[in-house]
């Protein structure tokens, strides 16, 4: 039985905790948050307000880190130094530099596993998309398009001010809402040659982080990518990931993978399992990734999403931001 703890009891922890409790091979033994009032919701579970204190007193197999971005590195470091495996909610860190330091922890503590929550890689639609591409039936990838058009009111930042502070969040729409899309684009497209990016604030909320970002991405294999993300839309629209191949076009939208046939009609291939409730767009793959990570811990295997893999998304965000600052195309290798 794996002994599990959670650090940070905000919104995303509500996705993690039911999965932990539903796994017959895991037990939630401790939680940690600075808000002591949350203790009332966790009867029978040891409650802490300091994760260092928790790590000293508890014997743990894995800790889920669901903290604001600026605390990811410090909490991960504290866990691995206590020989505790880590399931780290995205993003890897605040920026590429800090991400690289976290990758350094992974390399220094080779007996400890760090899995990053890029669970959308396990969505049924994406798994099937990748399978179809890898089959070679449709030829090589020539283009990719990733669109994230959501809405976040000013209250989203007001209620949790760290989200709008650059030193704490590390950015806005790219690192918070669209990082999954950037990750999936690079999984399909492979290594990146150049990026021409632009970031901006279209809403006058008065916060430091960007609410809109766009980028032209040229991959080393010759494919061209378009990325656009914003939280200034009138409402949350479906994330879209489209892959153009020599012999076809595959699109994930509304959690459905479709294939464009020769007759111009779209054919449904597969649909994702959805979570119930208002935040269905989180998808149901957190459970798949968490349960698989526990399997990896118990069986000492390495088939999970490593910090080193998650670092690529940090480098892409860094490159888009850097390109926007100088208003020129930049070579990705400069930002790696």
C-alpha positions in Angstrom: 0.0 0.0 0.0 1.5 3.3 -1.1 1.4 6.1 1.5 0.4 9.3 -0.3 0.4 13.0 0.7 -0.8 16.1 -1.1 0.8 19.6 -0.7 -1.6 22.4 -1.7 -5.4 22.0 -1.4 -6.5 24.4 -4.1 -8.6 23.8 -7.2 -6.5 21.2 -8.9 -6.1 19.1 -5.7 -9.8 18.3 -6.1 -8.9 16.3 -9.2 -6.0 14.5 -7.5 -7.6 13.5 -4.2 -10.5 11.4 -5.5 -8.1 9.5 -7.7 -5.8 8.7 -4.7 -8.8 7.6 -2.6 -10.2 5.4 -5.4 -6.9 3.5 -5.9 -7.0 0.3 -3.9 -3.2 0.3 -3.7 -2.9 3.8 -2.3 -3.8 5.6 1.0 -4.0 9.3 1.5 -2.3 9.7 4.9 -1.4 13.4 5.0 -2.3 16.7 3.4 -0.7 20.2 3.7 -2.0 23.7 3.2 -1.4 27.1 4.9 -5.2 27.5 5.3 -5.9 25.6 8.6 -9.7 25.9 8.0 -9.3 23.1 5.3 -8.5 20.7 8.1 -12.2 20.2 8.7 -12.5 18.5 5.3 -9.9 15.8 6.0 -11.0 13.8 9.0 -8.8 10.8 9.5 -5.9 12.4 7.5 -3.0 14.1 9.2 -3.1 17.8 8.4 0.0 20.1 8.2 0.5 23.8 7.4 4.3 23.3 6.7 5.4 20.7 4.2 8.9 20.5 5.8 7.2 19.5 9.0 5.1 16.9 7.2 8.1 15.4 5.5 9.9 15.1 8.8 7.0 13.3 10.6 5.4 11.2 7.9 6.7 8.0 6.2 5.7 8.6 2.6 6.0 6.9 -0.8 4.7 9.7 -3.0 3.7 13.4 -2.6 1.4 15.2 -5.0 2.5 18.8 -5.4 -0.5 21.1 -6.2 1.1 24.4 -5.3 1.5 27.8 -7.1 4.2 27.7 -9.7 6.9 29.5 -7.6 6.8 26.8 -5.0 7.2 23.8 -7.3 11.0 23.6 -7.2 11.4 24.1 -3.4 8.7 21.5 -2.6 10.1 19.0 -5.1 13.6 19.4 -3.7 12.4 18.9 -0.2 10.6 15.7 -1.2 13.4 14.1 -3.2 15.9 14.9 -0.4 13.7 12.8 1.8 13.6 9.9 -0.8 10.0 10.6 -1.6 8.6 10.2 -5.2 6.8 13.3 -6.6 3.7 13.7 -8.8 4.1 17.3 -9.9 1.2 19.3 -11.2 2.0 21.3 -14.3 3.9 23.5 -15.1 7.4 22.1 -14.3 8.5 25.4 -12.8 8.1 29.2 -13.3 10.5 29.4 -16.2 13.1 27.5 -18.2 16.0 28.3 -15.9 14.1 27.0 -12.8 12.9 24.0 -14.9 16.5 23.1 -15.7 17.3 23.1 -12.0 14.4 20.7 -11.4 15.7 18.5 -14.1 19.0 18.6 -12.2 17.2 17.2 -9.2 15.9 14.3 -11.3 19.4 13.6 -12.5 20.9 13.8 -9.1 18.4 11.6 -7.3 18.1 8.8 -9.9 16.3 6.5 -7.4 13.5 9.0 -7.0 10.8 9.4 -9.7 9.3 12.8 -10.6 6.3 12.6 -12.9 4.8 15.8 -14.3 1.1 16.1 -15.0 0.9 16.4 -18.7 -2.0 14.0 -18.5 -3.5 15.1 -21.9 -0.9 12.9 -23.6 -3.1 10.0 -22.3 -6.4 11.3 -23.7 -7.9 8.7 -25.9 -8.1 11.2 -28.8 -4.4 12.1 -28.6 -3.3 8.5 -28.1 -5.2 7.5 -31.3 -4.0 10.6 -33.1 -0.4 9.7 -32.4 -1.0 6.0 -33.4 -2.5 7.1 -36.7 0.5 9.4 -37.4 3.1 6.8 -36.4 1.5 4.2 -38.7 2.8 6.1 -41.7 -0.5 5.6 -43.5 -1.0 9.3 -43.9 2.5 10.4 -44.7 4.6 12.9 -42.9 3.4 15.8 -40.7 3.5 19.0 -42.7 1.6 21.3 -40.3 0.2 21.7 -36.8 -2.3 24.1 -35.3 -3.0 24.6 -31.6 -5.7 26.9 -30.5 -6.8 27.8 -26.9 -9.5 30.4 -26.7 -10.8 30.7 -23.2 -12.1 33.4 -20.9 -10.8 34.3 -17.4 -12.5 37.2 -15.6 -10.5 39.7 -13.5 -11.8 37.9 -10.4 -9.8 34.8 -11.4 -6.6 36.8 -10.7 -8.1 38.8 -7.8 -9.0 35.7 -5.8 -5.5 34.3 -6.2 -3.2 37.2 -6.8 -0.2 35.0 -7.5 -1.7 34.1 -10.9 -1.1 37.7 -12.1 2.4 38.2 -10.6 5.3 37.3 -12.9 7.7 36.3 -10.1 5.2 33.8 -8.8 3.3 32.5 -11.8 6.0 32.8 -14.4 3.5 33.9 -17.0 -0.1 33.9 -17.9 -2.1 32.1 -20.6 1.0 30.2 -21.9 2.0 28.6 -18.7 -1.4 28.3 -17.1 -4.0 27.5 -19.7 -2.1 26.6 -22.9 0.9 24.6 -21.7 -0.8 21.3 -22.4 -1.4 22.4 -26.1 2.3 23.4 -26.5 3.3 20.1 -25.0 1.2 18.1 -27.4 2.4 20.1 -30.4 6.0 19.4 -29.6 5.3 15.7 -29.0 3.9 15.5 -32.6 6.2 18.0 -34.3 9.4 17.0 -32.6 12.4 19.3 -32.3 11.9 22.9 -33.0 14.1 25.0 -35.4 12.8 28.5 -35.0 10.0 30.5 -33.2 8.5 33.9 -34.0 6.2 34.8 -31.1 4.2 37.6 -29.8 2.6 38.2 -26.4 0.2 40.9 -25.2 -2.5 42.0 -22.8 -5.8 42.6 -24.5 -7.7 43.1 -21.3 -6.9 45.9 -18.8 -6.8 43.9 -15.7 -3.6 45.5 -14.5 -1.7 42.3 -13.9 1.9 41.5 -15.2 1.2 38.3 -17.0 0.1 37.9 -20.6 -3.5 37.1 -21.5 -2.8 36.4 -25.2 0.1 34.7 -27.1 0.7 33.6 -30.6 3.6 31.9 -32.4 4.8 30.7 -35.7 6.8 27.5 -35.0 9.1 25.9 -37.6 10.0 22.3 -36.7 13.3 20.7 -37.8 11.5 18.1 -39.8 10.1 20.9 -42.0 6.6 21.0 -40.5 5.1 24.5 -39.8 3.1 25.2 -36.6 0.7 27.9 -35.6 0.0 28.4 -31.9 -2.6 30.9 -30.6 -3.9 31.2 -27.0 -6.0 33.7 -25.2 -8.1 34.1 -22.1 -10.0 37.1 -23.6 -12.6 35.2 -25.4 -16.3 35.7 -24.5 -16.4 32.2 -23.1 -14.4 29.0 -22.9 -14.3 27.4 -26.3 -12.9 24.0 -27.1 -9.2 23.5 -27.4 -8.2 22.5 -30.9 -5.3 20.6 -32.1 -5.0 19.9 -35.8 -2.4 17.9 -37.6 -2.0 18.3 -41.4 -0.3 15.3 -43.1 0.7 14.6 -46.7 -2.3 12.3 -47.1 -4.8 13.6 -44.6 -6.0 16.0 -41.9 -6.6 15.0 -38.3 -8.3 17.3 -35.8 -9.1 17.1 -32.1 -11.9 19.5 -31.1 -14.7 19.2 -28.5 -12.8 16.2 -27.2 -13.4 14.3 -30.4 -10.8 13.2 -32.9 -12.0 13.5 -36.6 -10.4 12.6 -39.9 -11.1 14.5 -43.0 -12.0 12.1 -45.8 -11.3 12.4 -49.5 -15.0 13.4 -50.1 -14.5 16.4 -47.7 -16.6 14.9 -44.9 -15.4 14.6 -41.4 -15.3 11.1 -39.9 -15.4 10.7 -36.1 -12.6 8.4 -35.0 -12.8 8.5 -31.1 -14.1 10.6 -28.3 -12.4 11.3 -24.9 -13.9 10.2 -21.6 -15.1 13.4 -19.9 -15.3 14.4 -16.2 -18.7 15.3 -14.9 -19.2 18.9 -13.8 -18.3 22.4 -14.9 -14.6 21.7 -15.4 -15.1 18.8 -17.8 -12.4 20.3 -20.0 -9.7 19.1 -17.5 -10.4 15.7 -19.1 -10.3 12.3 -17.3 -6.7 11.4 -17.9 -5.3 12.6 -14.5 -6.6 9.3 -13.1 -4.8 7.4 -15.9 -1.5 9.1 -15.3 -1.6 9.0 -11.5 -2.5 5.3 -11.4 0.1 4.5 -14.0 2.7 6.5 -11.9 1.8 4.5 -8.9 2.4 1.3 -10.9 5.8 2.6 -12.0 6.7 3.3 -8.3 5.6 -0.2 -7.2 7.3 -1.9 -10.1 10.3 0.4 -10.4 9.7 1.2 -14.1 10.4 4.5 -15.9 7.5 4.8 -18.3 6.1 8.1 -17.0 6.4 11.8 -18.0 9.8 12.8 -16.6 10.9 16.3 -15.6 13.3 16.4 -18.6 10.4 15.8 -21.0 8.3 18.6 -19.4 11.3 21.0 -19.7 10.7 21.3 -23.4 7.4 23.2 -22.8 9.3 25.6 -20.5 11.8 26.3 -23.2 9.1 26.9 -25.8 7.4 29.5 -23.6 10.7 31.1 -22.9 11.4 31.3 -26.6 8.0 32.8 -27.5 8.5 35.4 -24.7 12.1 36.2 -25.9 11.0 36.5 -29.6 8.2 38.9 -28.6 10.6 41.1 -26.7 13.0 41.5 -29.7 10.2 41.3 -32.3 12.2 38.8 -34.4 12.4 35.1 -35.2 14.8 33.3 -32.9 16.5 29.9 -33.1 15.2 27.6 -30.5 18.6 26.3 -29.6 19.5 29.7 -28.2 16.8 29.2 -25.6 17.6 25.7 -24.6 
